Amino acid sequence: FNMGVALFTSFGILNVLTNLTGKPPLTTTASFVEVLVLGFSVDYSLFLLRRYRDECKSGRHPEIAAKIMLSQAGHVVLMSSLTIICVFAGFIFLRSTDLVVQGMACVVGVSMCLLVNMTNTPALLLMFPHFFSSFSGSKSCFSNCRTSDDDVSVSLNSSPTDILLEHDALYENPDGMNANSINSGTDVPHYLTSASNPIVRKHRGGKYEGWYFNTLSLITRWPWNIVTVVGLYLLVLPLAVQCLYIKRNQNLLEAIPRDSQATSTYKAMFDSFPGGTLSPLYILIETPDGILDDKENGAQIFQDIVDLSNTIAEATNIPKESLSSIAFAEGNEIGTKHSKIHFGMVKKLLEPKSLFCKGLHFFTHDSFCDLYSFAWEKSVNKEQTATLITIILPYSPFTSRIEHFINDIYVILDEFKPDEYHNRLHLCGVEVGFVEDMAISFGEFPLLIAVTCIVVFSLLGVMLRSAFVVVRLTMTVLLPLAAVFGLAVIVYQYGALDWTGIAQVQSREDGFYWYVPLLCFTMCIGLALDYDVLVISRIREHRVAGYEIRGAIIKAVWEINTTVVCAGMIMALAFGGLLLSSSLAVNQMSWLLTTSVLFDTFIVQMIAVPAIMSLADWLSWWPGKVPTGNLVTLEEEVENHNRALESTAVEPLNLNTNF
């Protein structure tokens, strides 16, 4: 229900915004926003429901469990969504209309996920409290929330912090409470049984045992923590280096479905005609005094067009036949069999019924005047103050070669008779706009990333009350992302998976469609921060509660590892589904986002973050303060946790629990 509301609301708002701004979205925007909303809706719902379930299994009244859920898990969801919104909001300040629309769409989608989950989720939970507080199978109910209207443990108007404290204080003497209840002749509520004891409530996640617990114990112990961190970075460094060789292109065919009719038509055109036929380039030459009216310079214009055409052909290694104008065609100056075209001849040629054209037709038996008149109409404006040189490239204008070609043309135009043609020679065409849009966006992107990271990391530092967050996030976000992009370069540029024959992972000489790296880099940062906030918040919660750093780390990770894994797998499945698309640009986005989520879930959050956090306890929370005396050690936590689980009939929480 939440996913549907968030999705339809997002698309409705986007439709209104695009109508108001007149900026249509990219062809991939709909797929991207759809997967984004579905993934974050599931993630945020999972964060909230997991906390609600834990509190219900502790015997909380549904309303109290919901208040604690909003206070604890809701705070995590709020921090996560605000940071991700800040990441995408940076696109709004770029000059590229395409990226502005994409950023605006992502901001709307994440905002809807936040609003819907923070409102609909608690509303639905409290609308059907008995249904949503049952977590057993069909045979029996092993733990329910208290469904009566009164909860003698605490007032429903209490703050979430008071609720937690009063709940624990109440159950420090459960026998007294039971005795009073029995003497008063009332039944003892089921939530006062041993299953609701706060000691049991505080021990979640199953017994500390198995290979993962042993791994956590090892990588959080000196010197294995530093060995783990250094080892991970040495492993990902070769992949990160590949990011230096990433390529980009503006190939329109990569943005549309590969099996569409448009793609087939484009390919047929490429097979039958020069590649540039689909997207010609033009050089605009301005002549303020008029081509035919300027007697002093008019004659020179024709020769300048010829000279400029020859210079372009020689400097860019394209055939002269690729250029055409009122003075140059088929690789030569335009003319009759007897003479080249010149200033004095033009006026006569433009009058096909003149005596000159009739005589020319009589002696040459061709329609040169008619043909030249047609070419003139296509290349000169009505005021005769501007003319065009048309360039039909012999290769596809959608490849990376076009970027170098355009840069070469700019240099030629700047150097061609600057005294006479200053600001009068202009390169134009659809591909020119694409290339400049791409170049400007990539030029602005480093500053955007720097500002975004500073703002987002600082925001998280304030929320988590730790200056070390900036350093740690740099270690756990940026370098791993570089490794993810390096792996994508190996696949989509070097052809590591070409042997599979799968179209979605086939390499391309020109690399990635230009906006794919830009969108995915920011999206990957947002995803990494999403899980990081959840893990660090839980570690800080236990550290402030009086656990020493190793105990807080392992306890936190042990409690939420299934939540992180579930959220990561759901997000990976959502993004991985885009690999089924027939658009290569969408496939590339899918690969980057899916590998990023998996890498962050199983490597960064489960291994790198615990190891890094265990390196310097005092530095991790500075300038905030945490308890320093009478701390619960890891050994004490393990002993108490396992003994508590063994002495009760409470089933440990695990991935197979239904909720």
N, C-alpha and C positions, 0 to 999 in steps of 0.2 A: 504493500500500500504506500509506504513512504517513498519507495523508488518511483512509483508511478506518479505520485503528486509532484515530487521534485523534478522529474523528467518533463512532464507536460507543462509545469509552470515555467521551467527554464526555457523551453522552446517558445512558449507564448510570449515571454518577456523579450526574447531575442527577436521574434517577429516584429514586435512593436518598435524595438530599438532600430532595427534595420530599415523599417519604413520611415522612421523619423530622421535618421541620419543619411539615408540613401546609399549606405555602404553594404553591398551584398556580401555574404560570407563566402569563404573558400569552399571548394567542392568537398573537402574532407572535414569541414567543421561539424557537420551533423553527426557523422560517425564518431568523431573525437569527443564531442560533448556528451553524446549518448553513453559511451563507455565510461567517461569521466564521472558522470552523475551516478551511474549504476555502481561503479566501484566504490566511490566515496560514501554513497548511501549505505551500502553494505558494511563498509568499514566502521562508520560512525554508529550505526545500529548495533554492530557487534561490540564495540567498546562500551556502549551504554547498557545493553542487555546483559553482558558478562558481569558488570558490576551489580546490576539489579538482581541477577541470579545469585551471586555470592551473598548479598545482604538478605535475600529471601531465605536462603538455606541456613542463615544464622538465626532465623526466627523473627525477622523484622516484620512489622506491619507493612502492607503494601505502600501506604503513603510515606512511611518513614524510609523504606527502601528506595522509593522514587526520589525523595529529597536527597538522600545520600548519593544516589546515582547521578543526579544533576550536579551536586556539589563536587564530586570527585571525578567521575568519568566525563561529566559535562564540561568541567574545566579543561580536561585534556582535549576534548573535541573542539572547544572554543579556541584554544591555543593553536591546534593543528590547522583548523580552517582559516584563522586569521593570517597565519604565516603563508599558507598556500594562496590566499586571496592577494596578499601583498606581492607574492612572486608573479602572479599573472597580471596584476594591475600595472606592473612595469611596462607591459606591452602597449598600454594606452598612450604612453609618452613617446613611442616611436613614430617615425614619419611614414612608415609603410602602412597603407590602408588595410592590406590583407592581415597583417599581424595585429593591428589595432582591433579589428573585428574579432579575430581569434582570441585575443586576450580578453576582450569584453565578454565573449561567449563563455570562456572558462570562469571568469569572475562570477558571472550570473549563475552558472551551474553549481559551483562550490558554495556560493551564498545560499542557494536554495537547499542544498544538502544540509547545511548548518541549521537554517531556520526550521525546516521540516522535521529533522531529527530531534531538535531541542524542544519542539512543541508537540508534534504528533506522537512521538514515542512515549513520553510520560502520560499524555492524555489517553492513549490506547491502553497502556498498562493499568491505569487506574479505572478505566471504563469497564474492563473485564479482569479484575484483580485475581480471582480464583483461577481462571484459565491460564493467565500468563505467569502465575506463581507455582505452577505444577511442572516439575522437571523430570518426572519419571516416565516409564513406559506405560503400556496399556494395562499391565497387570496390577501394579500397585503404585502408590505415591510415596516416595521415600523422603521428600521434604517439601513442605508448603509454607507459604507466608501465613501469618495469622490473619484470618479473614473476619474476625469480629471487629466491631467499630471502635472498641476501647483498647488501648494499649497502656497498661499500667506502668510500663517502664519509662515512658517519656511523653511529654506533650507534643502534639503534632505541630504546634507553633514554634517549637524550639529550633534553634539554628542547627545546621548539619553537624557542626563541631560538637555542640552540646549533646546532640543525639548520640554520637559515637561515644562520648565520655560517659554519659548517664547510662547508656546501655551496658557498658563494661562494668561500671560501678555497681549496677543492680545485680549483675550475675556473679559478682565476687562472693555473694552469700546467697546462692540459690536455695539452699535448704531453708533459710529463714522465710523466704518468700513462700516456699511450698507449705511450710507449717502454718503460716497465717492463712493461706488459702484454704487449707484443710480444716482449720479450726473455725473458719467462717462458714463452713459448709458448702463452699463453692468448689467446682472442679478445677484441677490444676491444668492450665492451658498446655497444649502439646509443645508450645515453643519454649517452655521452661525445662524441657528434658535435656539430657546430656548433649543431644545433637545441637542445642542452641547455646551451649556454654561458650563464652567468649574465647576460651582457650582453643576450642575446636574451630571457632569461626576464624581465628587468626591463622590457622594452618590450612592453607589451600594448596592445591597442585599435586597431591599424591605424595607418596614417600620419597625421600631423597635417596635415590638409588639409580643404578644403571649407568650406561656409558656417557650420557649427556651430563649427568650430575658430576661424574668423575672428570669430564672435560672442563666443566665450569670451575670445579675446585682447583684444577691444575692451572688454567689460564689466568686465574685471579690471584695466583700466588707468585711472589717474587722468587727467582728472576724470570719465571716462565711467562709472566704477563708482558714484560718488555720483549722477550723472545717472540712471543705470539704477534705482537704489533709489528715489530721489525720484519718478521717472516712474511706476514700478510702483504706488507707494502712492497717487499722485494718480489713477491709473486705477481702482484698486479702492475708493477712498474713497467715491465715490457709491453703490456697491453696499453697502458696509459700513453706510452711513447707514440703509439700508432695514431693517436689523435692529431699529431703534428702533420699527418699526411692525408687528412680527411679532405675529400673533394666535394664540390657542390655543382649543381647544374639547374637550369630552368627549363628542363625538358617537359613540355606540356603533356607528352604521352605518358609520363610517369604519374601524373595526377588524375588521369581518367582511366576507367576500367580497361584492362588489356584485351578483353574479348568484346568490347563495344563496337558498334557500327562505325563510330567516329574514328576509332583507332585503326580499323581496317581500311577506311578511306584514306587516312593520313599515310599509311604504309603504301597503299596503291599509288598515291601521288608521288611519294619518294622514289618509287620504282620507275615511274614514267617520266618524271620531270626533275630538274635540278632541285636540290633540297630547299633552297631559299625561295622557291616559288610560293610556298605557303606563307612566308613572312618576309616580304622584301624590305630592304633598308633604303632610306632616301637621304640625300644630301641637299639641303635647302640653301640656295644661293640668292641672297637678297640684292636687288639692284634698285635703289631708291629713285634713281632718275629715269628708270625705264629701259628695257633692253633695246628697243628699237628707236627710242627718242633721244638717247644719249649718243650724239654723233661722235664725241671725243673718245668715250670709253666703250661704246656699244660693240665695236668691231673686236676689241680686245677680250670681251667677255667670252666670245666663242672660242678663242684660242686658249683662254684660261680654263675653260671647261675641258678641253682636250688635254691640256697639260695636267690638270688635277686628276682626270680619269687615268691617264698613263701612270702617274705617281702612285695612285692607290693600287693599281694592278701590280706594279713592280714591288711595292713595299709589303703588300700582304700576300703575295704569291697566289692571287686568284687570276683566272683567265680574263683577258680584256673583254671578252664577249659577255662577261657578267655585268658590265656597266652599259647604260644607255641614257641618252639625253638628247637635247636639240642639236648637239654638235658632235656626238660620239655614239656609234652603234656598231655592233658586231665586230668590235675590236679595232675599228678604224674611224677616222673622221668621216662624218656624213658628207656626201657629195654625189655629183653625177659622174658619168663616165669620163667627163672632160675636165671637171674642176671640183675642188673641195668647196664646201659651203662657206660663205663669207657673209659679212654684215650686209653688203649691198644686195645680195641675192635673196635674203630672207623675205623681204616685203613682196617680192615677185612670186616666191614659192607659195606664199600664203594666199595667193589669188589664183586658184586652179583654172579660172576662166580667162586669165590674162593671156596676152599674146605670147609672153615668155613661156608659160606652161604649155600652151598649145604647140608652140614650136618645139619645145623639149620633148613632148610626147610624140610628135611627128618623127623626130630624128632618132629617138632612143626606144620608142615603142614600149614605154613603161609608164606607170602612174606615179612618178616620183613626187609630183606636187601634192597629189591627194594623200599619199602616205605621210609626207612631211607635215601637212596640215593636221592630220590626225595625231601625229607625235607631238606637235606643238600644243594642241589643245590639252593633251594629257600631262604635259610637263611645264606649262607656263600659265600663271594665273591671268585673269581677265585684264587686270591693270597692267600686266606685263612688267611687274616690279619684282618678280621672284620666279625662279625656275628650279627644276629638280634634276638630280642625277639619280637614277634608279639602279640599285645593286641587287642582283639575284645571285645569291651565293651558290656555289656548286655543291655544297655540303649542307647538312641539316643545321638550321639556325638554332636548334634546341640543344646542341651539344655545348660542352665547355669551351670549344674553339671560338664560339661567337663572342665570349667575354674578351678574349685576347684581341680578336679582330676589331671590336668596337674601341678598345683602348688604343689600338694602333691608328684607327681613323681619327680619333680625337687629337692625337699627336700630329698627324699629317695636316689636319685642318688648322691647327694652331700655328703651324710653321709655314703654311702656304700664303705667301705675299701678305704678311700681317699688316703692312701699312695700308694696303688697299682693301683688304677683306676682314678687317678687325670687327668681330661680332656680326659678321655677315654670312658666315658659313656655319651650318647647323646640321648635325646628324639626328635623324629621327626614324621612328619605326616602332612596332609593337615590342620587338625583342630588345630594343634600346631601353624602353621603359622597364622591362623585366630585369635586365642586367643592372640598371641603376638602382632599382628597388632592392635587389639582392645585395649589391655592394654597399648601399647606405645602411641597410639593416645589419649586415655583418660588421660594418664599421661602428655602429652604435651599440652593438651587442655587448662587447667587453665592459663598457661603462655601465650598461644596464645591469649586467650580472654583478659587477662590483657594488653598485649602489644597493641592489636588491639584497645581496648577501649581507651587507653591513646592516641594513635596516632590519631584515628578518632575524639575523643572528642576535642583534642587539635586543630586539623585541623579546626573543626567547630568553635571553639572558636576564632581562628584567622580570619576566614572568616566573622563571625558575630561580631567580635571585642568585645568579652565579655569573661572574665575568669569564670563567673558564669555558663557558658554553661556546663562545666565539671560536676559541682555539680547537675545542673538541669537535665541533661541527665541521670545521675546515678539514680535520683529519678524517672524519667519518662520512663526509658527503662528497667533497670535491674530487679527491683522488679516486675513490671507488667509481664515481661517475665517469672519470676519465678512462678507467679500465673498461667500463661498459661500452663506451663509445669506441674504444680501441678494438674491442671484440667485434663490434658492428663493422668497422673498417675492414677487418680481416675477412668477414663474411661477404659484405656487399661491394668491396673493391678488389680484394685479392682472390675471391672465389673459393673460400674454404669449403663451402657446401655445394659447389657447382656439380659435384659428382652425384648428388642425390637426384638431380633432374627436376627438383621441385621449383616451380616458377616463382614462388614467393620468396625464395632465398637465393635467387640467382644474382651473380655479381654484375655490375655495370662499370664500364670504363670511366664514366664521368661521376661516379659516386652517388651522393644523396641528393634528392630533390631539395631545393635550397632552403625551404622553411622547416624541413624535418628536423635538422639539428637544433635550430633555434627553439622550436616548440618543445621538443623532447628534453632538452637540457633543463629548461625551467620546470617542466613537468616532473622530471626525475628528482630535482631538488625538492619539490613539494611532496612527493611520495616518500622520500627519505626522511624529511622532517616529520611527516605524519606518524611513522612508526617510532621515530626517535623520541618524540614528545611523550608517547605512551610509556616507553621503557624508562626514560629518565625520570618522569613524574613518579612512577612507582618506586624506583630506587630512592629518590629523595624522600618519599613518604616514609619508607622504612628507616632510612638513615636518621631522619628527624625524630622518629619514634624511639630511637635508642639502640639501634643495631650498629655494630661496627661495619666498616665499608664492605668487606667480603660477604658478611652475612646479609647486608642490605641488598647487595648486587644479586647474589644467588637466590635469595628469597623472592626478590622482585621478578627476576627472569623466570624462575621456576613457576611462579603464579600465573604469569601472563604469556608464557611461551606458546601455549596452544592458541591463545587469542591472536598473537602476532602471526603465527603460522597460518591460521585459518584466514585472517584478513589478507595476508600476502598471497596465499593460494587463490583466494577469490578474486583479488585484483589481477593476478597473473592470468587467470582464466578469462577474465573480462578483456584484458588487453590482448591476450593471445588469440582471442576470437577474431581480431582484426587481421590475423594472418590469412584468414579464409577470403579476405577481400581480393578482388581482381585488380586493385590499384596498387602499383608498386610503392608509391609514396605512403599509402596507408600501411602496407606491409613493413616498410622500413620503420615507421613509427611504432608499429606493434612489436617488432623485434627489440627495439631500444627500450621501450617501456616494460615489456615482459621480463627481459634479462635484468633490468634495473631493479624491479620489484623482487625478483628471486634472489639476486645478489644481496640486496639490502636486508631481506628477511632472514636468510640462512647464514650469511657471512657477517654482515655488519652488525646487526642487532643481536645475534646470538653468540658471536665470538668477539668481534672487534670492540664493541661498546663495553662489554664487561671487562675486557682486558685493559682498555684505556682508562676506565673509571677507577680501576683498582690501583693505578700507578701513584696517584697523589690524592689522598682523601681530603686534606685541608684545602688544596688548591681547587678541587672540583666544586666546592661550595662557596668559595671566597667571592665577595665579601660577606656573604651570609654566614650565619652561625649554626652549628649543629652540636649535639651533645658530645662531650669528650670523656666523661667518666661513667663508670658502671654500665658499660656497653655490653649488649648481648653478642657473644662471639658466634662464629659460624658453627663451631662444634656444639655449643649449647642449643642453637636453633635447630640443628639436625637432630640432636637427641630428643629435645622436647617435641618437635614436629612428628617424628616417627613414632615416639611413644604414645602421643595423643591419638594418632590415627590407629595404632594397634589396639588401644584400649577402648575404642568406640566402634560402633557399627556403621559409622558414617562412611559412605562410599567416596573415595577420593575423586576429585574433579579431573576429568581427562577429556581428550578430544572426542571420545565416543558418547559423551553425555548429551542427551537430547535437551534442547531448549529452544 
